Amino acid sequence: MVFDVGETLIDETRIWSRWADRLGVTRFTMLGVLGGMAALDRSFEDAFRLLRPGFDVEAEQEAWRRDDPDGLRVDFDADDLYPDVRPALAALRDLGHELIIAGNQPPQARDALVAMDLPVDAVHTSDGWGVAKPAPEFFARVVAVSGREPGEILYVGDRLDNDVLPARAAGMRTALIRRGPWGHLHAERPQAAEADHVVDDLHALVAALTR
């Protein structure tokens, strides 16, 4: 079993709230615009451009790093884990599954995830691999590091475009988790029927696999 990170394992509320504070907009505005981008199949970068035309994300992150070198800024820690993550992963391990984390994340995210000491067998990021979802090469790397045939892998994520559909195209089984803006919106789309499982949380996934 292979897990995406953002809004699959990590609750990104605090990250986006800090962005709102940084941009000088209300948190409601930040989260609402982000949800709008999800509904329109636009990227989160478009949310920044809508709020601040001409906004340079990389330059702002560098300035933020100088202003608050010891803060989390756009990063996460164990306090951002969804509460079901640790017990559900442990239950899946008890069922005999090999567990891997692999998602679109910057280099520091791997260290943050490893420091959480989650009951998983490996942690990988797009930055470490030099390829990001939904590229087929990302899912080829998932297959390679798992040592399994694609049909033996279940990829779990919160998005159709980045997770379910490309993983399915790679021959994997898939689970769509209904949380975060993309997860709730995508679960309502007809293509969600292509997922092997659509679940509200990881406990529901454990129950489905146990059945």
Sequence and secondary structure as in RCSB ss.txt:
>XXXX:A:sequence
MVFDVGETLIDETRIWSRWADRLGVTRFTMLGVLGGMAALDRSFEDAFRLLRPGFDVEAEQEAWRRDDPDGLRVD
FDADDLYPDVRPALAALRDLGHELIIAGNQPPQARDALVAMDLPVDAVHTSDGWGVAKPAPEFFARVVAVSGREP
GEILYVGDRLDNDVLPARAAGMRTALIRRGPWGHLHAERPQAAEADHVVDDLHALVAALTR
>XXXX:A:secstr
 EE  BTTTB  HHHHHHHHHHHTS HHHHHHHHHHHHHTT  HHHHHHHHSTT  HHHHHHHHHHH TTS TT 
  GGGB TTHHHHHHHHHHTT   EEEES  HHHHHHHHHTT S SEEEEHHHHT  TTSHHHHHHHHHHHTS G
GG EEEES IIIIIHHHHHTT EEEEE  HHHHHHHHTSGGGGGSSEEESSHHHHHHHHH 
